Amino acid sequence: MAFASSVSPSMHGLLSNALSRESNATKKICPSTLSLSQRSPVSKMDLNCQWSQRKLLTFHACISVTDGQETSVENFPLPKGDNWSVHKFGGTCVGSSQRIQNVAQIIINDDSERKLVVVSAMSKVTDMMYDLIYKAQSRDDSYIAALDAVLEKHKLTAHDLLEGDDLATFLSRLHDDINNLKAMLRAIYIAGHATESFTDFVVGHGELWSAQMLASLVRKARMDCNWMDTRDVIIVNPTGSNQVDPDYLESEKRLDQWFLQHPSKTIIATGFIASTPQNIPTTLKRDGSDFSAAIMGSLLRARQVTIWTDVDGVYSADPRKVSEAVVLKTLSYQEAWEMSYFGANVLHPRTIIPVMQYGIPIIIRNIFNLSAPGTIICRPSINEFDNRQGLEPFVKGFATIDNLALVNVEGTGMAGVPGTASAIFGAVKDVEANVIMISQASSEHSVCFAVPEKEVEAVAKALKSRFREALAAGRLSQVAIIPNCSILATVGQKMASTPGVSATLFNALAKANINVRAIAQGCSEYNITVVVKREDCVRALKAVHSRFYLSRTTVAMGIVGPGLIGGTLLDQLRDQASVLKEKFNIDLRVMGITGSRKMLLSDTGIDLSRWRELQKEKGEVADLEKFVQNVHGNHFIPNTVLVDCTSDSAIASHYYDWLRRGIHVITPNKKANSGPLDQYLRLRALQRQSYTHYFYEATVGAGLPIISTLQGLLETGDKILQIEGIFSGTLSYIFNNFIGARTFSEVVAEAKEKGFTEPDPRDDLSGTDVARKVIILARESGLQLELPDIRVDSLVAESLRDSASGEEFLQQLPQYDQEMAKKRQDADDAGEVLRYVGVVDVVKQSGAVTLRRYRKDHAFAQLSGSDNIISFTTERYNKLQPLIVRGPGAGAQVTAGGIFCDILRLASYLGAPS
């Protein structure tokens, strides 16, 4: 191998022997054996991409020059095309002997006819090799011990993997390499300097060792396998920007020559390393192993290139910042290019270039999760662009770059002056700063661009120097620096010509209260880039990701009152949440649960399978305002609803403020709609003027569709004449069972024992609860009545209203059994039954709660248990044939079910499928 001309004569002499021995030590001879493989999951993968159907290409070179001799290769052509698959395994994949065995098994299981496998150095080895160079040129004697550690690491791994001749051969080569490296590092130690060529030569050894060990392991499975030092094949030309440009023609020629000497169906190749046209060892720089795989895939015209890593694929956003990030099934080359440029953990942009020209797909897969299909980077299909109404979002992913500063060059003298932009960016180039983004208004009054924060001082200094005269003359007003910035890039090929993407993006940022400092979008429309404050970056990322990736019917919920009704609702949500999300795309997330003393808060959603346990473990002191802020303050979920499961008038008093803040409200609490008329009218007016929903079906009849039926009648133009019904499940049960010889007090006690009544039965028997339901229905019908306007016939005798407790009331109630028995007997003698009903007379504009008698063939007489029944008499449904709604009207399950129905009704209003 030749050396760079910059090497000093003394250094050249010290290193020449080491390199000579290295060259000899890397000659490869492998036996040819028949490949025996199993079905690979990769081969089963539906690539779902449209790439050109490449026919098998065969190279027919007439003459190859090897070691100065002419050799015919007519009989040893290198087959190219779809029969090749390329795999790349990074340092994490080959980080230990067990992981190398896993890699070997994947190679063995791949049933491709031919395969080329690119491997990195073992995990951390490349860093260890760079450390050797640093210590040697710093004249730090510890480089010797560090090199011994490198030796020991590979010896132990080899002993775990290999045996017999394979082990002996590898260890012999390893010791030769280590001795050569000691000589080279000694020379560097003496000179106190290492050229780039020497550094590249040293650090590339990790790949040589891992490739040799893996090849030996694969051969143990009786596979036809050779290992390749890609410095013999891949030829690159270094550029001035710490990058290299592959020479594909020369590399293809050398690959053909290599294959002539080592015809193999399985090739284990080193990643990261290459040679210059002068045969000087070099590297492919950052992400070099990925680049190696892409180059080899291009040279072989392979069917696919699989990049094995430790993640399931390419995510829609950094999952460490956005918990809802999803693995993308496909990405176009352009999308992957854009996302990787802006910091996403995808691929380096240059990795895509070699395979792109031949339409070779790149698959990103997780070696630790073989069941995950991964992400396919390929040409998008024609149908993908035609299907604009498809479920796949127009935006594929989001990426961020932190630690940036904005430079703003501003002045009226810039407008219409040719060469200004050239002068600006010429100055930036002079200090070798990297411009990440550029934005210029059409007025040409200012040019704004982003650079890494560590480079901004040099840029500002260069600009002020270049435009010193313009600044002094006032043609330029300022060169301003805005520090602490981050870039957020929104990427998607289907964004092109799709109306509303930008509007959705900026609306999401606005809702999250994030100020955009600069904007850039190319005419390709694949990328919209915005600059935000650094401290806003993660919030901005979450906000835009949620808007594009979460369902429009993702709802942040807060449950107030986790008692009997609220707790039952939470259990129903727990049991049904996954079904709703899977079948109807309704994502209900309970972000907070609060009682009167303790509350439980979450930023992502409470685990409803453990909410009671979590409330005990992590509950904090209840604070209603903090609770509301936690539920509604999550700007990353499009919709917020608070569900009040209490009967507390103080909670109901907050509805107006919640609706005004854009929070939907659902409740079975009757206090708001039956409270003071002016507050009710104000609440309903706000709800109608805003786009915020207020649902309260369960305030009347538990889970029965009474409110919605009434609203439907009115909205379709019917006129309500009268509403009459048994609205109390408790009183329905009492009078349905107040028959025969049973006493009234006996039935009331039984209802309490079964849990139908309130702790104090007077709350039910007083008729106040029924009166509230009557006032709600009256107001829905257009009557402006107050609660005192409703006439109520209480079933609690005057003398018992002041009883000290519910127990005392029940003890004294039998003294009125005779009176109630007489009423029952009178009704029975007339062929009638007693029923406690509420009545809304719209014609007379009145309401009442009273004990009435009905014929035994009347619908109200046919009830059983705790059923409710409501009769609507309207112009369409006359008195002889009223509209009747009947069903269970009490119990936690049906009441919670009614609330749940309102939640789903809200979701349908927000866009969920019906």
C-alpha positions, 0 to 999 in steps of 0.5 A, a space after each residue: 500500500 502506498 502512503 500519502 505524500 504528506 508523510 515525513 521521511 522518518 515516519 515513512 520508514 518507521 511505518 512501512 514495515 508495519 503496513 507491509 506485514 498488515 497487507 500480508 496478514 489480510 490475505 484471505 483463503 476460504 473453502 467453498 461449501 454448499 449453502 444450506 439456509 432456511 426461510 428468512 423473514 426478510 424474503 417474506 416481506 412484502 416490500 410494497 414498493 415500485 422499483 425497476 425489475 432489474 434483470 440478472 446482470 453478468 459482467 464479461 471482462 476479457 482480461 484482469 490483471 492480478 499480481 502482474 499476470 493476465 488472467 481470463 475471467 470468462 469462466 468466472 463472471 460476477 453475477 449481479 442483480 436480484 439474486 443478491 441481498 445485502 445486509 449491514 450489521 452495526 457495532 451494537 449488533 456484533 457487540 458480543 459473542 452472543 450477538 455475533 452468533 445471532 448475526 450468523 443465524 440471520 445470515 444462515 436463515 436468509 434464503 437469498 441465492 447470494 448475500 453480501 454482509 457488511 459488518 462494523 467493528 464490535 461495539 466501542 472498538 472504533 472509539 478505542 482505536 481512535 483513543 489509541 491514536 490520541 494517546 500515542 500522539 499525545 505521548 501518553 504511554 498508556 496507549 500500550 495498555 489500551 492496545 492490550 485491552 483491544 487485543 484481550 476483547 477480541 481474543 475472548 470473543 474469538 475463544 467463545 465463537 471459534 475452535 480448532 484451525 479457525 481459532 488458531 488462524 484468527 488468533 495468529 492474524 490478530 497477533 500479527 495485526 496487534 504487533 503491526 499496530 504497536 510498531 505504528 503507534 510507537 512511530 506516532 508516539 515518537 513523531 507526536 503526530 498522526 496523519 489522517 491516512 495513518 489514523 484511518 488505517 489504525 481505526 479500520 482494524 475493528 472491522 477487519 477482526 469482526 468480519 473475519 470472526 463472523 465469516 469463520 462462524 458462518 463457514 461452520 454452518 457449511 456455507 460457501 463464505 469468504 470475507 472481504 477487506 473492502 479496502 481492496 474494492 471500494 475506491 473513494 476520492 476524499 473531498 474538502 468537507 470531511 467526506 468522500 466520493 465513491 469512484 463507482 467505475 473503479 470500484 466495480 472493476 475491483 469488485 469483479 477482480 476480487 470475485 475472480 479470486 474469491 467466488 462466493 455465495 456469501 461474502 462478509 465485508 468490512 464496513 467503514 473502510 475504503 482506499 483512495 485511488 493511490 491505495 491509501 487506506 481511508 474511511 467513509 467517515 460518519 455512518 461509514 458502514 451504512 454507506 459501505 452497504 449502500 455502495 456494495 448494494 449498488 455495485 451488485 445491483 442487489 434486490 435490497 439492502 437491510 440495515 440491522 440496528 437496535 430499533 424497530 424502524 424509522 419513527 415518525 418522531 424521536 420516541 424519547 421526546 414523543 411517546 406517541 411516535 409510531 414506526 413508519 412502514 414506508 418512506 420515500 428516498 426523498 423523505 428519508 433524505 430530508 428527515 436524516 438531514 434534520 437530525 432524525 435517526 434514519 440514515 445519513 443522506 449520502 447512504 441513500 444516493 448509491 441505491 437510489 439510482 437503481 431503485 434498490 430498497 433499504 430496509 431498517 430492521 431491529 436485530 433484537 425484535 425479528 418479528 418487527 417488519 421494519 421500515 422500507 425506504 424505497 420509491 413510492 408507488 404510483 397508487 400511493 400518490 393517487 390515493 389522496 383520501 387514504 388513511 396514511 397521513 400526508 406528513 410522514 415524520 418530524 425531526 429537530 435540530 437543537 443548539 442553533 442561532 439565527 443570524 438576521 442581516 437587515 437593511 433597506 440598502 439590500 433591496 434590489 442590489 445584486 450580489 448581496 446574498 452572495 456576499 453574505 454567504 461568501 463571508 459565511 463560507 470563509 469561516 467554514 460555518 454550516 448554514 442549516 436553513 435560509 429564509 428571505 422575505 420577498 421584499 429583500 429587506 432582510 436575509 435570515 439563516 440558521 447556523 450552529 450556535 458554536 459557529 455564530 460568533 465567527 459568522 457575526 464577526 465575518 459579516 460585520 467585517 465584510 459589511 463594515 462600510 454598508 453598516 456605517 453608511 446605514 445601507 445595512 441596519 444590523 447584523 442581529 444574532 438570535 441565540 437559543 433556537 431550534 429547528 423543527 422540520 415537517 417532512 412528507 412527500 405527499 405534502 406536495 400540492 396538498 392544501 391545508 398542510 401548512 395551515 394544520 401545522 401552524 394551527 397546531 403550533 398556535 394552539 400550543 402557544 409557540 411563536 415561530 421565528 422563521 419559516 422556510 419551504 422549498 418548491 418541492 414541498 417535501 419539507 416545511 421548516 420552522 425555527 422556534 425557541 429552544 425551550 419550546 422545541 419539544 412542546 412544538 414537536 409534540 404539538 405537531 405530531 399529535 395534530 397529524 398522527 393522533 386521531 381527530 377524535 383523540 380526547 383528553 378526559 377529566 373525570 370529576 367524582 370517582 364515586 359510584 357513578 364515576 368509578 363505574 364509568 371509569 371501569 366501562 372506559 377501561 373495558 371498551 377503550 381498546 375496541 373503540 380505538 381499533 374499530 372506530 379510531 376513537 382514542 379516549 385518554 383519561 388525563 385526570 381523576 379528582 374527588 373532593 380530597 385527592 386527585 390523580 394526574 397524568 400527562 399521557 393517560 392514566 392506566 385505567 386497569 389500575 386507577 384505584 391503586 394509582 390514586 392511593 399510591 400517587 394521588 395528591 391533594 385535590 385542586 380543581 384548577 390544577 386538575 383542569 389545567 392538567 387535562 386541558 393544558 395538554 396542547 398535544 391532544 386536539 379535544 378536551 372534555 370534563 365529565 362531572 359525575 357529582 351532584 355538587 352545585 359548586 362543581 356545576 358553577 364552573 361549567 360556564 368557565 370551562 365551556 368558555 375555555 373550549 372544554 366540552 362538558 358532559 354530566 349527569 349533575 342536574 344542578 346546572 340545568 335546574 339552578 337559577 334561570 339566568 345562569 342556565 340561559 347564560 350557559 346555554 347561550 354560550 354553548 350555542 355560540 361556541 363550538 363547544 359541546 355540553 351534553 347532559 343526557 343522564 340528568 333525566 332518566 339515567 341512560 334512557 334517551 330522553 333529552 336527545 328524543 326531546 331535542 330531536 322532536 324540537 329540531 325537526 319542527 314538532 311542537 311539544 304539548 305535554 311531557 309526563 313520566 315516572 322519572 325516579 327509579 327509586 319511586 318506580 320501584 316503591 310503587 311497583 311493589 306497593 301492592 297486596 298487603 305490603 305496607 308503604 314503610 316496608 317497601 321503602 325499607 326494602 328499596 333502601 336495603 337494595 340500594 335504590 334510595 339515597 342514604 336518607 330516603 327523604 331525598 327521594 320521597 320529597 320529590 325534589 329530585 323529580 322536580 329538578 328533572 321536570 324543570 330540565 325538561 320544561 326548559 328544554 321545551 322552551 319554558 322559562 321556569 324556576 324550581 319554585 314554580 314547580 308544584 311538588 306533592 311530597 311523600 314525606 309527611 310534614 311531621 317527619 321532615 325534621 327527623 334527625 336522620 334517615 334511620 329515625 325517619 324509617 322508624 317513624 314512617 310506619 305511623 303513616 302506613 294506614 294513610 298510604 294504604 287507604 290511597 292504594 285501596 281507593 285506587 284499587 277499588 277504581 281499577 287503578 294504580 298509584 304512580 308518582 309522576 312529573 308533568 310538564 304542561 307546555 300549553 299551560 306553561 307549568 310543571 308539577 310533581 304529584 301522586 296520580 292514579 292510572 288505569 291498570 291497562 295504562 302504560 304507566 301501570 305496566 312497569 316493573 322493578 325500577 323502570 322509568 317511563 316518559 310519555 311525549 304528547 306532541 302535535 305529531 304524537 297525540 294523546 291517544 298515541 304518545 311517544 313513549 320511552 321506557 327502560 331502566 332508570 336507576 343504577 350505577 351501570 345504566 347511569 354510567 352507560 348514559 354518560 358513556 353514550 354522551 362521550 361517544 356522541 361527542 366523539 361522533 360530533 368531532 368526526 368519529 365514524 358512525 
